[in-house]
Amino acid sequence: MAASKSTNQYPRNTLRRIIKAHAGCKISKNADILIYLDYALFLEQLVKEARIDAKATGEKQITARNVKKAKDTVLKKFRA
């Protein structure tokens, strides 16, 4: 089997362009990596909270309603 040529997990140049456009200023060399990792941790925590809510209501799958309920809790944790 041939190995994959690309080992990047996300398009770094695209992410840097998006961050620069929203920030309106220059960003340091590795700031984009930290922003991506924080985003990944946020999503992981959101899914975890939504899963807990789904189990509490007796559902077998995570629904949009579970994610909406968990969103406020997770956002409060990440804003602090």
DSSP file (Angstrom, degrees, kcal/mol; ACC not computed):
  #  RESIDUE AA STRUCTURE BP1 BP2  ACC     N-H-->O    O-->H-N    N-H-->O    O-->H-N    TCO  KAPPA ALPHA  PHI   PSI    X-CA   Y-CA   Z-CA
    1    1 A M              0   0    0      0, 0.0     2,-0.3     0, 0.0     0, 0.0   0.000 360.0 360.0 360.0 140.7    0.0    0.0    0.0
    2    2 A A        -     0   0    0      1,-0.1     2,-0.1     0, 0.0     3,-0.1  -0.600 360.0-120.9 -81.8 139.7    1.2    3.5   -0.8
    3    3 A A        -     0   0    0     -2,-0.3     2,-0.2     1,-0.1    -1,-0.1  -0.471  33.4 -98.6 -77.1 151.2    1.6    5.9    2.0
    4    4 A S        -     0   0    0     -2,-0.1    -1,-0.1     1,-0.1     0, 0.0  -0.485  24.0-147.4 -69.7 137.2   -0.3    9.1    2.0
    5    5 A K  S    S+     0   0    0     -2,-0.2     2,-0.5    -3,-0.1    -1,-0.1   0.886  80.1  65.0 -73.0 -40.0    1.7   12.1    0.8
    6    6 A S        +     0   0    0      1,-0.1    -2,-0.1     2,-0.1    -1,-0.0  -0.724  48.6 173.0 -92.9 129.0    0.0   14.7    3.0
    7    7 A T        +     0   0    0     -2,-0.5     2,-0.2     0, 0.0    -1,-0.1   0.397  43.5 117.1-110.3   0.0    0.5   14.5    6.7
    8    8 A N        -     0   0    0      1,-0.1    -2,-0.1     0, 0.0     0, 0.0  -0.458  51.2-158.1 -69.9 138.5   -1.3   17.8    7.5
    9    9 A Q  S    S+     0   0    0      1,-0.2    -1,-0.1    -2,-0.2    -3,-0.0   0.680  78.5  12.0 -88.3 -20.1   -4.4   17.5    9.6
   10   10 A Y  S    S-     0   0    0      0, 0.0     2,-1.2     0, 0.0    -1,-0.2  -0.983  89.8 -94.2-152.1 153.9   -5.7   20.9    8.5
   11   11 A P     >  -     0   0    0      0, 0.0     4,-2.2     0, 0.0     5,-0.2  -0.594  39.1-169.6 -75.2 100.3   -4.9   23.4    5.7
   12   12 A R  H  > S+     0   0    0     -2,-1.2     4,-2.6     1,-0.2     5,-0.2   0.865  80.1  52.8 -63.8 -40.9   -2.6   25.7    7.7
   13   13 A N  H  > S+     0   0    0      1,-0.2     4,-2.1     2,-0.2    -1,-0.2   0.909 110.7  48.1 -63.0 -41.4   -2.4   28.5    5.1
   14   14 A T  H  > S+     0   0    0      2,-0.2     4,-2.2     1,-0.2    -2,-0.2   0.919 111.8  49.7 -64.4 -43.7   -6.2   28.7    4.8
   15   15 A L  H  X S+     0   0    0     -4,-2.2     4,-2.4     1,-0.2    -2,-0.2   0.906 109.9  50.9 -62.6 -42.3   -6.5   28.8    8.6
   16   16 A R  H  X S+     0   0    0     -4,-2.6     4,-2.5     1,-0.2    -1,-0.2   0.898 109.7  50.7 -62.6 -40.5   -3.9   31.6    8.9
   17   17 A R  H  X S+     0   0    0     -4,-2.1     4,-2.1     2,-0.2    -1,-0.2   0.902 111.0  48.4 -63.9 -41.1   -5.8   33.6    6.2
   18   18 A I  H  X S+     0   0    0     -4,-2.2     4,-1.9     2,-0.2    -2,-0.2   0.920 112.7  47.8 -65.1 -44.3   -9.1   33.2    8.1
   19   19 A I  H  X S+     0   0    0     -4,-2.4     4,-2.7     1,-0.2     5,-0.3   0.920 111.9  49.5 -64.1 -44.2   -7.5   34.2   11.4
   20   20 A K  H  X S+     0   0    0     -4,-2.5     4,-2.3     1,-0.2     5,-0.3   0.895 109.6  52.3 -61.9 -39.8   -5.8   37.3    9.9
   21   21 A A  H  < S+     0   0    0     -4,-2.1    -1,-0.2     1,-0.2    -2,-0.2   0.889 116.4  38.8 -65.1 -39.1   -9.0   38.4    8.3
   22   22 A H  H  < S+     0   0    0     -4,-1.9    -2,-0.2     1,-0.1    -1,-0.2   0.825 118.7  46.5 -81.6 -32.2  -11.0   38.2   11.5
   23   23 A A  H  < S-     0   0    0     -4,-2.7    -2,-0.2    -5,-0.2    -3,-0.2   0.842  89.0-147.7 -79.7 -33.9   -8.2   39.6   13.8
   24   24 A G     <  +     0   0    0     -4,-2.3     2,-0.3    -5,-0.3    -3,-0.1   0.638  68.6  68.7  75.3  13.6   -7.3   42.5   11.6
   25   25 A C  S    S-     0   0    0     -5,-0.3    -1,-0.3     0, 0.0    -2,-0.2  -0.923  93.3 -72.3-150.5 174.9   -3.7   42.3   12.7
   26   26 A K        -     0   0    0     -2,-0.3     2,-0.3    -3,-0.1     0, 0.0  -0.379  42.8-149.0 -71.3 150.8   -0.6   40.1   12.4
   27   27 A I        -     0   0    0      1,-0.1    -7,-0.0    -2,-0.1    -1,-0.0  -0.891  21.5-102.5-119.3 153.9   -0.5   36.8   14.3
   28   28 A S    >   -     0   0    0     -2,-0.3     3,-0.9     1,-0.1     4,-0.5  -0.126  42.6 -93.0 -71.0 172.7    2.6   35.1   15.7
   29   29 A K  T 3  S+     0   0    0      1,-0.3     3,-0.2     2,-0.1     4,-0.1   0.864 119.3  23.5 -57.2 -46.4    4.2   32.1   14.0
   30   30 A N  T 3> S+     0   0    0      1,-0.2     4,-1.5     2,-0.1     3,-0.3   0.199  88.6 105.1-110.8  16.3    2.4   29.3   15.9
   31   31 A A  H <> S+     0   0    0     -3,-0.9     4,-2.4     1,-0.2     5,-0.2   0.870  77.3  59.0 -63.8 -35.9   -0.8   31.1   17.0
   32   32 A D  H  > S+     0   0    0     -4,-0.5     4,-2.3    -3,-0.2    -1,-0.2   0.863 103.3  52.0 -63.2 -35.1   -2.8   29.3   14.3
   33   33 A I  H  > S+     0   0    0     -3,-0.3     4,-2.5     2,-0.2    -1,-0.2   0.921 110.3  48.0 -66.2 -43.6   -1.9   25.9   15.8
   34   34 A L  H  X S+     0   0    0     -4,-1.5     4,-2.3     2,-0.2    -2,-0.2   0.882 111.3  50.6 -65.3 -38.1   -3.0   27.0   19.2
   35   35 A I  H  X S+     0   0    0     -4,-2.4     4,-2.2     2,-0.2    -1,-0.2   0.918 111.0  49.0 -64.9 -42.9   -6.3   28.3   17.9
   36   36 A Y  H  X S+     0   0    0     -4,-2.3     4,-2.4     1,-0.2    -2,-0.2   0.917 111.7  48.6 -62.5 -43.6   -6.9   25.0   16.0
   37   37 A L  H  X S+     0   0    0     -4,-2.5     4,-2.4     2,-0.2    -1,-0.2   0.892 110.4  50.9 -65.4 -39.2   -6.1   23.0   19.1
   38   38 A D  H  X S+     0   0    0     -4,-2.3     4,-2.2     2,-0.2    -1,-0.2   0.900 110.6  50.1 -63.7 -40.0   -8.4   25.1   21.2
   39   39 A Y  H  X S+     0   0    0     -4,-2.2     4,-2.3     2,-0.2    -2,-0.2   0.910 110.1  50.0 -63.2 -43.2  -11.2   24.6   18.6
   40   40 A A  H  X S+     0   0    0     -4,-2.4     4,-2.2     1,-0.2    -2,-0.2   0.899 111.0  49.0 -63.9 -40.8  -10.6   20.9   18.6
   41   41 A L  H  X S+     0   0    0     -4,-2.4     4,-2.4     2,-0.2    -1,-0.2   0.885 109.3  53.3 -65.3 -38.2  -10.8   20.8   22.4
   42   42 A F  H  X S+     0   0    0     -4,-2.2     4,-2.4     2,-0.2    -2,-0.2   0.938 110.2  46.6 -60.6 -47.6  -14.0   22.8   22.3
   43   43 A L  H  X S+     0   0    0     -4,-2.3     4,-2.3     1,-0.2    -2,-0.2   0.894 111.3  51.9 -63.4 -40.0  -15.7   20.4   19.9
   44   44 A E  H  X S+     0   0    0     -4,-2.2     4,-2.0     1,-0.2    -1,-0.2   0.925 112.2  45.6 -62.0 -44.4  -14.6   17.4   22.0
   45   45 A Q  H  X S+     0   0    0     -4,-2.4     4,-2.5     2,-0.2    -2,-0.2   0.872 110.6  54.3 -67.0 -37.0  -16.1   18.9   25.1
   46   46 A L  H  X S+     0   0    0     -4,-2.4     4,-2.3     1,-0.2    -2,-0.2   0.914 109.7  46.4 -62.9 -43.3  -19.2   19.9   23.3
   47   47 A V  H  X S+     0   0    0     -4,-2.3     4,-2.4     2,-0.2    -1,-0.2   0.894 111.4  52.6 -65.9 -39.7  -19.7   16.3   22.1
   48   48 A K  H  X S+     0   0    0     -4,-2.0     4,-2.0     2,-0.2    -2,-0.2   0.935 112.3  44.2 -62.2 -46.6  -19.0   15.0   25.6
   49   49 A E  H  X S+     0   0    0     -4,-2.5     4,-2.2     1,-0.2    -2,-0.2   0.885 113.3  51.2 -65.8 -39.1  -21.6   17.3   27.2
   50   50 A A  H  X S+     0   0    0     -4,-2.3     4,-2.3     2,-0.2    -1,-0.2   0.870 108.6  52.3 -66.1 -36.3  -24.2   16.5   24.4
   51   51 A R  H  X S+     0   0    0     -4,-2.4     4,-2.3     2,-0.2    -2,-0.2   0.905 108.5  50.2 -65.3 -41.4  -23.6   12.8   25.0
   52   52 A I  H  X S+     0   0    0     -4,-2.0     4,-2.0     1,-0.2    -2,-0.2   0.917 111.6  48.3 -62.4 -43.3  -24.3   13.2   28.7
   53   53 A D  H  X S+     0   0    0     -4,-2.2     4,-1.6     1,-0.2    -2,-0.2   0.894 110.3  51.7 -64.5 -39.7  -27.5   15.1   28.0
   54   54 A A  H  <>S+     0   0    0     -4,-2.3     5,-2.4     1,-0.2     4,-0.5   0.911 110.6  47.7 -64.2 -42.3  -28.6   12.4   25.5
   55   55 A K  H ><5S+     0   0    0     -4,-2.3     3,-0.9     1,-0.2    -1,-0.2   0.879 108.5  55.3 -65.6 -37.1  -28.1    9.6   28.0
   56   56 A A  H 3<5S+     0   0    0     -4,-2.0    -1,-0.2     1,-0.3    -2,-0.2   0.841 110.6  44.8 -65.3 -33.0  -30.0   11.6   30.7
   57   57 A T  T 3<5S-     0   0    0     -4,-1.6    -1,-0.3    -5,-0.1    -2,-0.2   0.454 118.0-111.9 -90.9  -0.3  -33.0   11.9   28.4
   58   58 A G  T < 5 +     0   0    0     -3,-0.9     2,-0.2    -4,-0.5    -3,-0.2   0.625  67.8 142.7  84.0  14.5  -32.8    8.2   27.4
   59   59 A E      < -     0   0    0     -5,-2.4    -1,-0.3    -6,-0.2    -2,-0.1  -0.579  45.4-151.0 -87.9 152.8  -31.8    8.8   23.8
   60   60 A K  S    S+     0   0    0     -2,-0.2     2,-0.3     2,-0.0    -1,-0.1   0.677  79.1  46.2 -93.4 -20.4  -29.4    6.5   22.0
   61   61 A Q  S    S-     0   0    0     -7,-0.1     2,-0.4    -6,-0.0    -2,-0.1  -0.872  86.6-109.5-122.5 154.5  -28.1    9.2   19.6
   62   62 A I        -     0   0    0     -2,-0.3     2,-0.2     4,-0.1   -11,-0.1  -0.707  40.7-166.9 -80.6 129.3  -26.9   12.8   20.0
   63   63 A T     >  -     0   0    0     -2,-0.4     4,-1.8   -13,-0.2     3,-0.2  -0.636  37.1-102.9-111.4 171.8  -29.4   15.1   18.5
   64   64 A A  H  > S+     0   0    0      1,-0.2     4,-2.5    -2,-0.2     5,-0.2   0.850 122.0  58.5 -61.5 -34.1  -29.2   18.8   17.6
   65   65 A R  H  > S+     0   0    0      1,-0.2     4,-1.9     2,-0.2    -1,-0.2   0.896 104.6  49.9 -63.2 -40.4  -31.3   19.5   20.7
   66   66 A N  H  > S+     0   0    0     -3,-0.2     4,-2.0     2,-0.2    -1,-0.2   0.893 111.2  48.9 -64.5 -40.1  -28.7   17.9   22.9
   67   67 A V  H  X S+     0   0    0     -4,-1.8     4,-1.7     2,-0.2    -2,-0.2   0.902 109.4  51.9 -67.1 -41.3  -25.9   20.0   21.3
   68   68 A K  H  X S+     0   0    0     -4,-2.5     4,-0.8     1,-0.2    -1,-0.2   0.880 110.8  48.4 -63.6 -38.0  -27.9   23.2   21.7
   69   69 A K  H  X S+     0   0    0     -4,-1.9     4,-0.7     1,-0.2     3,-0.3   0.898 114.9  44.7 -67.0 -40.2  -28.4   22.4   25.4
   70   70 A A  H  X S+     0   0    0     -4,-2.0     4,-2.4     1,-0.2     5,-0.3   0.725  96.9  77.2 -76.8 -22.2  -24.7   21.6   25.9
   71   71 A K  H  X S+     0   0    0     -4,-1.7     4,-2.6     1,-0.2     5,-0.2   0.905  93.2  48.0 -57.9 -47.4  -23.5   24.7   23.9
   72   72 A D  H  X S+     0   0    0     -4,-0.8     4,-1.9    -3,-0.3    -1,-0.2   0.906 112.5  49.0 -63.4 -42.1  -24.2   27.2   26.7
   73   73 A T  H  X S+     0   0    0     -4,-0.7     4,-1.5     1,-0.2    -1,-0.2   0.930 114.6  43.9 -62.7 -46.4  -22.4   25.2   29.3
   74   74 A V  H  X S+     0   0    0     -4,-2.4     4,-2.1     1,-0.2    -2,-0.2   0.886 110.6  54.5 -69.6 -39.3  -19.3   24.5   27.2
   75   75 A L  H  X S+     0   0    0     -4,-2.6     4,-1.7    -5,-0.3    -1,-0.2   0.885 105.9  53.4 -62.3 -37.6  -19.1   28.2   26.0
   76   76 A K  H  X S+     0   0    0     -4,-1.9     4,-0.9     1,-0.2    -1,-0.2   0.892 109.3  49.1 -63.2 -39.2  -19.1   29.3   29.6
   77   77 A K  H  < S+     0   0    0     -4,-1.5    -2,-0.2     1,-0.2    -1,-0.2   0.887 114.0  45.1 -67.0 -38.9  -16.2   27.0   30.4
   78   78 A F  H  < S+     0   0    0     -4,-2.1    -1,-0.2     1,-0.2    -2,-0.2   0.708 106.9  57.8 -83.1 -19.6  -14.2   28.2   27.4
   79   79 A R  H  <        0   0    0     -4,-1.7    -1,-0.2     1,-0.2    -2,-0.2   0.760 360.0 360.0 -78.5 -24.2  -14.8   31.9   27.9
   80   80 A A     <        0   0    0     -4,-0.9    -1,-0.2    -5,-0.2    -2,-0.1   0.488 360.0 360.0 -74.5 360.0  -13.3   31.9   31.4
